[in-house]
Amino acid sequence: MIGLERGWRARAVADGGRVAGLRTFALVGLLGGVLAIVGPLLLAAGAFGLALIGAAGYRESVRSTGNLSATSAVALLLSFGLGALAALDSPGLAVSAAVLVAVLLDLRPTIHRWLRMIDHPELSAALQLLVLSAVVLPLLPDAPLGPYQALNPYRLWWAVVMVAGLSMSGHVAMHLVGPQAGAVWTGLLGGLASSTGATLALARQVRAEPALRAAALAGCLAATAMMCLRMALIVAVLAPGLLPRVLPALLAAAATMIGGALWHWRRRRPVVPAAASAPAAGELRPFDPLHRPLPPAS
């Protein structure tokens, strides 16, 4: 799979003009599997020799084309490692990893386009969200604490992560489909997880951009409608016998909320996206759910 993607990308190069193609990647994976079965010493020696070949091929590629990308050399080493992993009783994991590697290699133009679309405040907010969710959250105790055992630090922080993530998702939606349609999509998708969290995220966006009030109201009502439908689905799965009693009320509530959302959506006015102009000193960044306004530098 990896060799197919690399070979297709270099298909215009004449035979012998590239360091590794479809056959080479397949043979390197096979070599990794064979050496893994023979023993760890030969596997280490094979990896070292392959690294030398990759380094030499990379040097010649830079000399001939001026291309500094080392992606193919790294992919070659990965193919060797995945072949060894498949031989060490983990073929499923090796295949899954190979698919992910091939997809990442194929998505190069898309990933580069995404990178060009990201501004520094957006990158900073994404990194902060990762700190909240991947660093802080796992360290918190998932147990009741405090007076009457009423506080669970893990679940409280999970709510913080959820609201921050919904704020970020809302900004991405606004960036892709426009500020007003993005607010509605925030409500529709956020309501699947938490209508309260979606409402809070939209309220913060309105505080930063008051012109989005009508669209945000439509998003809040859409989130509540999604919450009603989500409750109906949960009842249908956990207590099917109760569904006929609660379904009419839930559907009526969802229909009412959708009607209100459509009414507010029709009342919206065209707005200029806040991201179109650079934020002034001390202004809240539209994407950054974690930053607070900073005083201007003296």
C-alpha positions as CSV (number, residue, x, y, z in Angstrom):
1,M,0.0,0.0,0.0
2,I,2.8,2.4,0.9
3,G,4.8,1.5,-2.2
4,L,1.7,1.9,-4.4
5,E,1.2,5.5,-3.2
6,R,4.9,6.4,-3.5
7,G,5.2,4.7,-6.9
8,W,2.1,6.5,-8.2
9,R,3.4,9.9,-7.0
10,A,6.8,9.3,-8.8
11,R,5.2,7.6,-11.8
12,A,6.6,10.2,-14.2
13,V,10.2,9.4,-13.2
14,A,12.0,6.9,-15.5
15,D,12.9,3.4,-14.2
16,G,16.0,3.6,-12.1
17,G,15.5,7.3,-11.5
18,R,14.0,6.9,-8.0
19,V,15.4,5.3,-4.9
20,A,12.3,3.3,-4.1
21,G,9.1,2.3,-5.8
22,L,6.3,-0.2,-5.5
23,R,8.6,-3.3,-5.6
24,T,11.2,-1.8,-3.3
25,F,8.7,-0.9,-0.6
26,A,7.1,-4.4,-0.8
27,L,10.5,-6.1,-0.6
28,V,11.6,-3.9,2.3
29,G,8.4,-4.9,4.2
30,L,9.1,-8.6,3.4
31,L,12.7,-8.2,4.6
32,G,11.6,-6.7,7.9
33,G,9.3,-9.7,8.4
34,V,12.0,-12.3,7.6
35,L,14.6,-10.7,9.8
36,A,12.1,-10.3,12.7
37,I,11.6,-14.1,12.5
38,V,15.3,-14.9,12.3
39,G,16.2,-12.8,15.4
40,P,16.5,-9.4,17.0
41,L,20.2,-8.9,16.1
42,L,19.7,-9.4,12.4
43,L,16.6,-7.2,12.6
44,A,18.6,-4.4,14.2
45,A,21.4,-4.8,11.6
46,G,18.9,-4.7,8.8
47,A,17.3,-1.5,10.1
48,F,20.8,0.1,10.4
49,G,21.7,-0.9,6.8
50,L,18.4,0.3,5.5
51,A,18.9,3.6,7.2
52,L,22.2,4.0,5.5
53,I,20.7,3.2,2.1
54,G,17.9,5.7,2.8
55,A,20.4,8.4,3.8
56,A,22.5,7.8,0.7
57,G,19.4,7.9,-1.5
58,Y,18.2,11.1,0.2
59,R,21.5,12.8,-0.4
60,E,21.5,11.9,-4.1
61,S,17.9,13.0,-4.4
62,V,18.7,16.4,-2.9
63,R,21.7,16.8,-5.3
64,S,19.8,15.9,-8.4
65,T,16.4,17.5,-7.7
66,G,17.0,20.0,-4.9
67,N,14.0,18.5,-3.1
68,L,14.7,18.4,0.7
69,S,11.7,16.2,1.6
70,A,12.7,13.0,3.5
71,T,9.2,11.6,3.4
72,S,10.1,8.6,1.2
73,A,13.1,7.7,3.3
74,V,11.0,7.7,6.5
75,A,8.2,5.7,4.7
76,L,10.8,3.1,3.7
77,L,11.9,2.7,7.3
78,L,8.3,2.4,8.4
79,S,7.6,-0.3,5.8
80,F,10.5,-2.3,7.2
81,G,9.2,-1.8,10.8
82,L,5.6,-2.7,9.8
83,G,6.9,-5.9,8.1
84,A,8.6,-6.9,11.3
85,L,5.5,-6.0,13.3
86,A,3.4,-8.3,11.1
87,A,5.8,-11.2,11.6
88,L,5.7,-10.6,15.4
89,D,2.1,-11.8,15.8
90,S,0.5,-8.3,15.1
91,P,-0.5,-8.5,11.5
92,G,-3.8,-6.6,12.1
93,L,-2.0,-3.7,13.8
94,A,0.6,-3.6,11.0
95,V,-2.1,-3.5,8.3
96,S,-3.9,-0.7,10.1
97,A,-0.7,1.3,10.5
98,A,0.1,0.8,6.8
99,V,-3.3,2.1,5.8
100,L,-2.8,5.2,7.9
101,V,0.7,5.8,6.5
102,A,-0.6,5.5,2.9
103,V,-3.5,7.9,3.7
104,L,-1.2,10.4,5.3
105,L,1.2,10.3,2.3
106,D,-1.7,10.7,-0.1
107,L,-3.2,13.6,1.8
108,R,-0.1,15.8,1.4
109,P,-1.7,18.5,-0.8
110,T,-4.8,18.6,1.5
111,I,-2.7,18.8,4.6
112,H,-0.5,21.6,3.2
113,R,-3.6,23.5,2.2
114,W,-5.0,23.2,5.7
115,L,-1.7,24.5,7.1
116,R,-1.9,27.6,4.9
117,M,-5.4,28.3,6.2
118,I,-4.4,28.2,9.9
119,D,-3.4,31.4,11.7
120,H,-1.2,31.5,14.7
121,P,-4.1,32.2,17.2
122,E,-5.9,29.2,15.8
123,L,-2.8,27.0,16.2
124,S,-2.3,28.3,19.8
125,A,-5.9,27.5,20.7
126,A,-5.7,24.0,19.2
127,L,-2.5,23.3,21.2
128,Q,-4.1,24.6,24.4
129,L,-7.1,22.4,23.9
130,L,-4.7,19.4,23.5
131,V,-3.1,20.3,26.8
132,L,-6.5,20.5,28.5
133,S,-7.6,17.1,27.1
134,A,-4.5,15.0,26.7
135,V,-2.3,16.3,29.6
136,V,-4.5,17.7,32.3
137,L,-7.6,15.5,32.0
138,P,-5.9,12.1,32.5
139,L,-4.2,13.4,35.7
140,L,-7.4,14.3,37.4
141,P,-9.1,11.8,39.8
142,D,-12.3,10.3,38.6
143,A,-13.9,10.1,42.1
144,P,-16.3,12.2,44.1
145,L,-14.6,14.7,46.4
146,G,-15.4,17.7,48.5
147,P,-18.5,18.4,50.7
148,Y,-21.1,15.6,50.4
149,Q,-18.8,14.0,47.7
150,A,-20.5,16.3,45.2
151,L,-17.5,17.3,43.1
152,N,-15.8,15.0,40.5
153,P,-12.7,16.8,39.2
154,Y,-12.5,14.5,36.1
155,R,-16.0,15.1,35.0
156,L,-15.9,18.9,35.8
157,W,-12.7,19.2,33.7
158,W,-14.3,17.1,30.9
159,A,-17.1,19.7,30.7
160,V,-14.4,22.4,30.3
161,V,-12.8,20.4,27.5
162,M,-16.2,19.8,25.8
163,V,-17.1,23.5,25.8
164,A,-13.7,24.5,24.5
165,G,-13.9,21.9,21.8
166,L,-17.4,23.0,20.8
167,S,-16.1,26.6,20.6
168,M,-13.2,25.5,18.4
169,S,-15.6,23.4,16.2
170,G,-17.9,26.4,15.9
171,H,-15.0,28.6,14.6
172,V,-14.0,25.9,12.1
173,A,-17.6,25.7,10.9
174,M,-17.8,29.5,10.6
175,H,-14.5,29.5,8.7
176,L,-15.8,26.9,6.2
177,V,-19.4,27.8,5.6
178,G,-19.6,31.4,6.9
179,P,-20.3,32.9,10.4
180,Q,-24.1,32.5,10.4
181,A,-24.4,29.0,8.9
182,G,-21.5,28.0,11.1
183,A,-23.4,29.0,14.2
184,V,-26.3,26.7,13.1
185,W,-24.0,23.8,12.4
186,T,-22.4,24.4,15.9
187,G,-25.9,23.9,17.4
188,L,-26.8,20.9,15.3
189,L,-23.6,19.0,15.9
190,G,-23.0,20.2,19.4
191,G,-26.5,19.2,20.4
192,L,-25.5,15.6,19.8
193,A,-23.0,15.8,22.6
194,S,-24.4,18.5,24.9
195,S,-27.0,21.2,24.1
196,T,-25.8,23.1,27.2
197,G,-22.2,23.1,26.0
198,A,-23.3,24.2,22.5
199,T,-25.4,27.0,23.9
200,L,-22.5,28.2,26.1
201,A,-20.2,28.1,23.1
202,L,-22.6,30.1,20.9
203,A,-23.2,32.6,23.7
204,R,-19.4,33.3,23.9
205,Q,-19.3,33.8,20.1
206,V,-22.2,36.3,20.3
207,R,-20.4,38.2,23.0
208,A,-17.4,38.5,20.7
209,E,-19.6,39.2,17.6
210,P,-23.1,40.6,18.6
211,A,-24.2,40.7,14.9
212,L,-24.4,36.9,15.1
213,R,-27.3,37.0,17.6
214,A,-30.1,35.8,15.4
215,A,-28.0,33.0,13.9
216,A,-26.7,32.0,17.4
217,L,-30.3,31.8,18.7
218,A,-31.2,29.6,15.8
219,G,-28.2,27.4,16.7
220,C,-29.2,27.2,20.3
221,L,-32.7,26.1,19.5
222,A,-31.3,23.6,17.0
223,A,-29.1,22.2,19.7
224,T,-32.1,21.8,22.0
225,A,-34.0,20.0,19.2
226,M,-31.1,17.6,18.7
227,M,-31.1,17.0,22.4
228,C,-34.8,15.9,22.3
229,L,-34.1,13.6,19.4
230,R,-31.0,12.2,21.2
231,M,-33.2,11.5,24.3
232,A,-35.7,9.7,22.1
233,L,-32.9,7.5,20.7
234,I,-31.6,6.7,24.1
235,V,-35.1,5.7,25.4
236,A,-35.6,3.5,22.3
237,V,-32.3,1.7,23.0
238,L,-32.5,1.4,26.8
239,A,-36.3,1.2,27.5
240,P,-38.2,0.5,24.3
241,G,-41.5,-0.1,26.2
242,L,-41.3,3.5,27.4
243,L,-40.9,5.0,24.0
244,P,-44.6,5.3,22.9
245,R,-45.2,7.4,26.1
246,V,-42.4,9.9,25.7
247,L,-42.0,10.0,21.9
248,P,-44.9,12.4,21.2
249,A,-43.7,14.9,23.7
250,L,-40.1,14.7,22.6
251,L,-41.1,15.1,18.9
252,A,-43.4,18.0,19.7
253,A,-40.6,19.7,21.6
254,A,-38.1,19.1,18.8
255,A,-40.5,20.4,16.2
256,T,-41.2,23.5,18.3
257,M,-37.5,24.2,18.6
258,I,-36.8,23.7,14.9
259,G,-39.7,26.1,14.1
260,G,-38.1,28.7,16.4
261,A,-34.7,28.1,14.9
262,L,-36.1,28.6,11.4
263,W,-37.8,31.8,12.5
264,H,-34.6,33.3,14.0
265,W,-32.7,32.1,10.9
266,R,-35.0,34.1,8.6
267,R,-34.5,37.2,10.8
268,R,-30.8,37.1,10.5
269,R,-28.9,40.0,8.8
270,P,-25.8,39.8,6.7
271,V,-22.7,40.2,8.8
272,V,-19.0,40.7,7.9
273,P,-16.9,37.8,9.4
274,A,-14.9,39.0,12.4
275,A,-11.9,37.0,11.1
276,A,-11.7,39.2,8.1
277,S,-9.9,42.0,10.0
278,A,-7.0,41.6,12.4
279,P,-8.0,41.8,16.1
280,A,-7.0,44.9,17.8
281,A,-4.8,45.0,20.9
282,G,-6.7,43.5,23.8
283,E,-9.5,42.1,21.7
284,L,-10.8,38.6,22.2
285,R,-9.6,36.3,19.4
286,P,-12.6,34.8,17.6
287,F,-11.2,31.3,17.4
288,D,-9.4,31.1,20.7
289,P,-11.8,29.7,23.4
290,L,-9.1,29.8,26.1
291,H,-7.5,33.3,25.7
292,R,-8.9,36.2,27.7
293,P,-8.5,39.8,26.5
294,L,-5.1,41.1,27.4
295,P,-4.3,44.7,28.3
296,P,-2.5,46.6,25.6
297,A,1.3,46.7,26.0
298,S,2.5,49.8,27.6
